[in-house]
């Protein structure tokens, strides 16, 4: 039985015997229960190492859409688990810690977007995947940072568009597509923290380094970048480029996969503007731990549930995104 106080915490936190090899036990439980573990690039290294699939939001959504597993464990944040449930209503979708939220998703409450839509009835709504299921249900199409430009370009040039919730990604898309989308005033607490000053300082210390930046960063940061792209695109660029030293302006969890794929290259994380730490981490992503993952699989809780009507409405814009992404290949 799961104790009431564990439920109230939002995760199962039963003490685990010290002699247990968590990684082996997690893999055993996956085999026993036909479960698959999805890990985002921004999670802890040990989570990425035990996951069946590691990727960005687009790749994980694509994997969820085609998995034959009975259980999906989403080691990421809440909106990602919701996306899995939207695409796989017949599967049990688990999230190791229900407190793993997203500042960007929180910046766009569904009721406020619904009101905004009513005020602009002739506008299409393009929503970033970093949104709640309730917000997705209000949109025409969902995007990730990997496919946002292609999705926006799929609309006629004169289409009136509201882009929510990330204003930085929206500004970047307006710049590269020549559009004038109306932008929701939201932002990611991690990417908002990167500063021009810190990057200039790192570049001065490492003049041969190339700067890689995520489009959720502010425009001043993007202006300093040698390459702007999603986490998956940044990873691919680092693999294929001749440069051996990179300054990376995105959540520092991606450096684990970068170093695995490029062991002879060096990656320097850009620290946040405030505080004395050497890298910029998402506190929500770090809520995923091996202990919580083990208990999550063992007890099959916490799980994500959605209202069926909302789920159906949210599914359509995600499927449209996936169809456009398939055409991009």
N, C-alpha and C positions, 0 to 999 in steps of 0.2 A: 504493500500500500504506500501511496505517496502522502507524506504528512502535509497538513493544511499549511503550515508555515513555509514549506518549500514552494507550494503553489503561489502563496502571497508574494514570495520573492521574485517570482517569474521564471524560476528554473529549478531543476532538481539538484540538490546539493548534498546528497547523502555522503557521509564519510566513506572513502574508498580505502580498502586495505593497502598498505604500502608495498606489499610484495607483488601486487598486480602490475603486469606490463600493459599499460593503457593502450598503446598502439596495437599490440597483438590482440587484446580483448575487443577493441573497437572493430578491427577487421573480422574477428570471429563473429561478432554480433551482426555485422553487415551480411556475412555469408549465411548465417542462420536465419535471418529475417528478410533476406532479399532486399537489403537497403543499399542506397547509393548516397555517398557524401559529396555534396557540392561545396567547394571552397573558393571564396573570392581572393583575388590577389592581395587584398589589404588585410587579410587575417594573419594571425601569428604563423611563424614558419612551421611549427609542429603540426598545426592544423592543415596547412597546405600539403605537408608531407604524407599525411594519413588519408587525404581526400582521394576520391575516385576521379574527380574532375576539378581542375583549378582554372579559373578564367575570369573575365570581366562580366559585366551584367548581360551583355548580348550572348556570349558563349554559354553562360550558365542557363539562360532562358532557352536557348536552342537545345541544350542537352536535356533539360527538363521536359521539353515538348516531345522528345523521342525515347525517353528512358522506359525500360520494361520492368524496372524495380517496383516493388510494392510500397516501399517507404523512401521518401526523399528527405535527407537531412540537409538543411540549408545553413551552412556555416558562413554567415554574412550578416545582413541586417534584415529587419522585419519586412520591408517592402519587397525584398528578394524572395522571401518565403511566401509572401502573398502572391507574387508573380508565378511561382511554382504551382501554387494551389489553383490559381486561375487557369493555368494550362493543363493541370492534371487533377481534376476534381475527384477522381476515383482513387487517388493515392493519399496515403497518410503523409502529410508534410510537417516535419519537425523543425524547430528552431531551438538551439541549445539554451538560449536566454532570451525571453520575451522583451527584456529591457534593451535589446540591441536595436535601437531606433536609428534615425537619420535626421540630422539637422536640416538638410535640404528638403526632405519630404515634409518635415514639420513646418517649414516656412510657407507651405501652400495648403491650408485647410480646405477641404472639399466644399464646405458651405460658402466660403468666400469666393472660390473659383466659380461656383454655380451662380452667385450673384453677379460676378463680373461678366460671365457669359450672357446673362440676360440683358446687361447694359450694352453689349456688343453682339447683337444677334446675327450679323452678317459676317462674323469672323469664324474661321476654323481654329480649333484648339490643338496644338502640338504639345504633348507633355513628355518631359524627360522621364525615363524609367524610374528615377529616384523620387517616386511619388506613391501615395497610398492607393489601394485598390479603388477607394471611393473617388479619388481624383481621376484615375485612369478611366473609370466609368463615364466621366464627363468629357472625354477627349475624342478627337477624330483619329489620331494616330499617336503612338508612343515612339520615342526614339531613345537610343543609347548614344554615348559619345562616339562609338564606333561607326554608327550609321546615320547620325543626325543630319549631316550635310546631304547625303543621298535622299533621305526622306523629305527634307525641306525642298530640295530641288525637284522632287516628284510633283509638287504643286505648281499650278500655273504661275507665271511671274507676277500677275496682278492679283493673286489670291491674298485676301486679308487674313493674317495669322496672329493668334495670341500664342506666345511661347512661354511655357511655365515649367518649373519654377526658377531655374538657374539663370540669373541675369548675365553672368559672365559668359556662360556657354552661348546664351542668346546673342550677346554682343559679338562674340566671335563668329557665329553663324551669319549674322547680318553683314559682317565685314567680308566674309569669304563668298557669300552668295549674292551680295548687292541688294538684299532685301531690307525692309524696314518693319520687321515684325514688332508687335507690341510685346514688351517683356515684363513678366512677373518679377517682382523685387525679392527674389530668394537667392540663397547662396549656401555653399558647403562650408562648414566651420573649419575644415582642414585646408581647403584650397584658398579660402579667403585670407588665411594667415601667412601665405607666402608673400615675400616683399621684394621689391626691386633692389633695395639696399643690400639684403643678404645675398642675393644672386650676384650683384656687382662685386661684392666683397669676395665671394667664392671664385668668381671669374678672374679677379685680379690675382688671387693666390694660385689659380690653375688656368693659365692663359690658353693652354692647348685643349681644354675640356670643351665639349659641346653641351649646350643646355637643352634638356628635354622637358616639356611642360604639358600638363593636362589642360584642356580648354575650359575647365571650371575655374582656372586661375584668373586673376584680374588682368585687364588689357596691358598694363605696364609690364607685368611679368611675361606675358605672351610675346611682347615686342622684343624681349631679350632672348627668346628661345630660337635655337637652330631648328627645332622640330616641335610641332604642336600636334598632339594626338591622344587618343584613348589609351588606357593602360595597355591593352593588347597591341596597339600600334606603336607605342613607345618601346615596348619589349621587342617587337619585330625590328624596329629601326636600330636599336642597340645591337642586335644580333648581326645585322647586315652591313652596318656602317664600318668603315675602316678605322674610325677613331677608337682609342682604347681607354678614354677617360670621359665620364659623363657626369654632369650636374643634373640631378633629377628633382623636378618640382611636381611631385604628386605624393600621395600617401606612401610612406616608406616601406610598407609591406611588400610592394612590388619588387624591391631590391633582392629579396630572397630568390625569386624566380629568375631575375636578371643574372644574379651571380651563378646560379646553377647552369644556365644556358651559356653564359659567357665567363667562364672561370678565369680567363686571362685578361679580363677587362676590369676597370675599377669604376665604382659608382658612388657618388657623393650625394647624400640626401640634403635637400635644402631645409634648414631648420625654420621653425616658425618665427615670426617677428618678435613675439613676446616669449619670455621664459628662457631658461638656459639649456634646454635639451638640444641634442645634436640632430634630431629628426622630427618630422611632423607626423604624428600618429592619430588615427581615428579611434577614440576611446570606445565607441560603440562596437567596432569590429573586434577590438581586443577583449570584449566580453566573451567571445568564443574561446573556450579552453578545452583541453583534452578531458579534464574531469567532467565538465558539463556535457561534452559530447558523449562520453561513455554513459553517464546516467540518462541522458536523453534517449539514447538507443535502448538501454536496458529497460526503462519504464515506458518508452514510446510517448513521451511527454516532455516539454510543452509542444502542442500541435497548433496549427493555424487553421481556423475555420472562417468561411466567408458566406455571407448571404448569397443565395443562388442567383437572384435577380441581378445583384451588383456584379457578381462574378461573370455572368453572361455579357453584361454591358462592358466590363473591363476587358474581356477576352477579345472583342472585335478589334480595338485599336492595337493590341499586342500582335494579333495575327496579321494585321496589315503591315506592321513593322517587319515581322519575320518574312513575309512574302517579298517585301522590297529588298530585304537583306539577301534573300536567295537570288534575286535577279542581279544583285551586285557581283556575285561570284563569277 
